[in-house]
Amino acid sequence: YQHQHQHHQHGHQQHLGSGGSSGTHHGHHHSSSSDGNTSFLRAARAGNLDKVLEHLKNNIDINTSNANGLNALHLASKDGHVTVVSELLARGATVDAATKKGNTALHIASLAGQEEVVKLLIQTNASVNVQSQNGFTPLYMAAQENHDSVVRLLLSNGANQSLATEDGFTPLAVAMQQGHDKVVAVLLESDTRGKVRLPALHIAAKKDDVKAATLLLENEHNPDVTSKSGFTPLHIASHYGNEAMANLLIQKGADVNYAAKHNISPLHVAAKWGKTNMVALLLEKGASIESKTRDGLTPLHCAARSGHEQVVDMLLERGAPISAK
């Protein structure tokens, strides 16, 4: 895990590649256009509005970029030059243009915590859920860097926090891993929007966010923490059919026969919602096929009442008692 964390971190330092003028010097003979481009990009990076406008008046390509694919909008966004960003957008800079690594201006501004630039880009209809080459979203970058106000801003503009990197890290998982408690709180709150606040582990179980759950469980979280109605994360994973999560919880000591409110076990839940693979997993891990709810229902009754024939067949094959209720 540690090793992966290092590799993961390492990846971020290279998000943006080298900025500025590098890379426009291709050959020994500078064409004047390449010089112009370099000087235009340098002006954008420095936030020099007059110089930027002068170049644009001379018909420079507003989307011209350096060898790493960084253009004027990217460079001005990174350093928070709001006026330059605003002028570039007003003059038709492509809002979602991406660098070689697949980062847009919104990625770059989010990573750098440039809140005003983020606002401007969103107003200009920047794509909020765009993923870079390795699957990073702007929300992920802001969460990783502990920019909680940018995280809030992105969430209120439709950022989807279940989009994970190719390593399987969600914004929640990376914020937990980095110990950014405020960002973690913001991400969890946004997820429960006005509903009863669930324990973090329940939210991770619902989202099948195995990385986040692993981190929570490493920090001494009880795998059988209960919600107000007495359900455990394993009940939640069973409801949604999230097997990887169920495996993790059981491996960390979750009680496979935990009786929640009305004596409902995870197996009752999986049977009721027709999650065949989950039923198989729970049985294999020692779930009682005969357990009864307070109303005397077995898992077989639950599956039959909800019309889940596959689950009914499986339970009968495994010797479920057919006793009438």
N, C-alpha and C positions, 0 to 999 in steps of 0.2 A: 504493500500500500504506500509506504513512505516513498519507495522508489518511483512509483507511478506519480506521486505527488511532485517529486522533483522534476520528473520529465515534463509534467504538466505545467509547472511554473515556468520551466525553461522555455516552453513553447510561447508563453505570453510575452517574454521580453522581446521576442521577434515579431510581435504583432504587426508593428508599423514599418519595419524595415528602416533603412536610414532615411532621414528626411532630407529636405533641402535640395541642393542643386546637384547632388551626386548623380552620376549616371547619365546626365545629358551630354557629358563629354564623351562622345563615342570615338571619334577619330581624331587625327591631329588637326585636320582642317575644320575649323568651326564654320559652319554656315551661319549667316547672320540670323537665320530663323532659330537655330539652336541656341545662339546667344540670347536672343530675345526671350525665348521660352525660359531659359535659366533665370534671367533677370526678373521676368514676370512672376515666376514661382517664388523667387527670393523675396520679392515685394509682398506677396500674399502671406508668406510665412512671417515676415516682419510686421505685418499689419499696416503697411504703408499704402493707405488708400489712394493718395494722389498718383503714385507710381502705378498702382494696379489699374486705375481708370485711364491713365495715359496709354498704357499697353493696349487696353481694350479699344480705345479710340483708334489705335493703329491696327485694328483688326487682328489681334492675336487670337488664336484658337483658345477660347475660355476653358476648354476641357483638356488642354495639353498637359501631359504628365511626365514625371521623371522615370528613370529606369525601373523603379519599384512600383510604378503606377500611381504615385501620389500626385494629385493635381492641386490647383490653387485652393479649391474648396476644402480639400483634405487638410492642407497645411494651415490655412486660416482657422479651420475648426479646431484643430489640435491645440493651438495656442490661444483660443478664445477671442479671436479678433471679430467681434460681433458685427461691426459696421462693414468690414470687408466681406464677411460671409453674406450679410444681407444684400449688399450690392451685387455680389457674384450671382446669388440666387435670382435677384430681380432681373439680371441681364441674361438669364437662361442657362446658368451652369447646371449640368445634369445632377440632380439631387442624389440619385442612387448610384452614381459612378463608383466602381470598385477598384481597389488597388490589386496588385498581383496576388496578394493573399486573400482577396475577396472581402476586404474591409471597405465599408462605405463611410461617408463623412459622419453618419450617425454613430457607427461603431467607434470611430476615432474620438469624437466629442464625448461619448459616453465613457470610454476608457480614461479620458483625461479629466472627467468630471466637469466639463464645460456646460453648465446648466442652461445658460442663456442661448448658447449655440444649439443645444439639444431642442429647446423650445422652438427656435426659428426653423430648424430642419423639419420638425414635426408639423409645424404650421404650413410648411411648403410640401406637405404630403410625402415626406421621406418614408420608406418602408420600415416599419418598426420591428418586424420579426424576420428581417433578413439575416441569413446565416453566412458567415465567412467560410473559407475552405475547410477549416477544421470543425465547423458547426457552431462557432461562437455567435451569439446574438448580442446586440447592444446591451440588453438587460444583463446578460451574463457578464459582460465586461465591466459594467457599472457595479454589479454585485461583488465581483472579484476585487475591485479596487476600493470597496467600501464607500461609494458615493451614494449615500442613502437618499438624498433629495432627487438625484437623477433616477434612481430606482423607482421612487414614487411617481415621478413624472412619466416614465416609460409605462409603468403599470396602468396609470390612469388613461393612457393613450393606447391601450390594447395590447401591450406586450404580453406574450404567452410564456409563462414561466415553466412550461413542461418541455420546451425545446432544449435538448441536451447536446453537449459537444460529442464528437465522435468517440471520446473516452467515456461517455455516459455521465458526465457531470452536468447537473442542472445549475441554474443560478443559486438555488437553495443549498445544494451540496457544496458548491465552492465557497459560499459565504460561511457555511458551518465550518468547513475545513480551515478557512483563514481566521476563524474566530471573530467574524464581523457581526456581533450580536444584534446591532441595530438593524442592519440589513436583513438578517434572519427574521427578526420580528416583523419588519415591513412586509417581507414576502409571505410570511405565514398569515398575517392579518388580512392581506389583500385576498388571500385564498379563501377566507371564511366569510368575507363580506357580510357582516351583520348577522350571520347565523351564529349558533352557539359555538363558542371558541373550542375547537377540538385540540387535544394534545398534539404536539408536533409529530409524534410518531404515527398517529392516526392519519394525519395529512399525507405523510410520506407513504404510508401503506395504501392509501386511496390512489395516489398518483403513481404507485409502483416505482417510487424513487429509491431504488436499492442503495445507491451511494449515500443519500442523505440519511436513510434509516441506519445504515452501517455506522455512520458517524455518531448518530444519536445513541445507538446501543453501546458504542465504545465509551461514551461519556456516562456510563452507569445508568442509563435510562432503563427502567423496568420494562421488559418486553410485554408484560401483561398490564400496563398502565390502562386504566379504564376511562371511557368517556362518561358523561353525565348519566347515560342510560345503561352503564355497566358493560358496554362492549369493549373488547380488547382490539389492538391492531390486527390480530389474526382473524377476528370476526370480519373486520373491514376488508382485509385482503381476500377472504373467502367470498365475500359478497361480490367483489369486482373480478374474482378469478385471477388475481395477481400471484402466480405461483412462485416466481423468484422471491417475492417478498415473504410469502408464507414459509418457504424453505429457510430463509434467513432468520425469521422470527423463531421458528421451531428450533433451529440450530442454536439460537441464543437463549433457549430455555422457555419459550412461550408454552403455556399449558394447552395442549391440543384439545382437551376436553373442558376448557374453561366455561363454566355455566354463567352466562350473563343474565340480565333481567328475564324473568319467566323461564329460567333454566335453558335458555337457548345456547347451543354449542356452535362452534365454527362449522361443524358438519351439517347441522340443521340449515345454517345460512347458505352454504354452498349448494346443498340439495334444493333448497327453495328457489335459488336463482339459476339453477340448471348449469352450474359450472362443473362439467363432468371431470375435467382433469384435476380440478381442485379436490373433488370428492375422492378421487383415486389417491391423490397425494396425502390427504388427511387420514384416510384409512391406512395407508402404508405407514404413516407416522404414529399409528396407534389410537386413532379416534374411535370412540365406541359407536358401533353401528346400531346399538340398541337404546342409546340414550333417549330419554323422553323429555319433552318440554313440559311446562307446568300444566298445559292442557292435554298432556298424554300423547303428543305427536312424536313419532320416530322420524329419522331422516327420510325413510321411505314414504311416510305420509306426506312430508313436506314436498318431496319431489312429485309425487302423484297428484297432489292437489294443484300444483302449479303446471301440471301437464308436461313434465320433462321426462320423456320416455327413455332417453339414453341413460339418464341418472337412475331411473327406476330399474332398468335392466341391469345396470352395473351393481346396484345394491342387492338385487335378488341373487345375482351370480355370486356375490360375496356372502350370501347366507343371511340377508336381513330378515328379521322376524316379520311374518305377514300378519300377525295378530291384528284383528280388527280393533279400531280405537274403541 
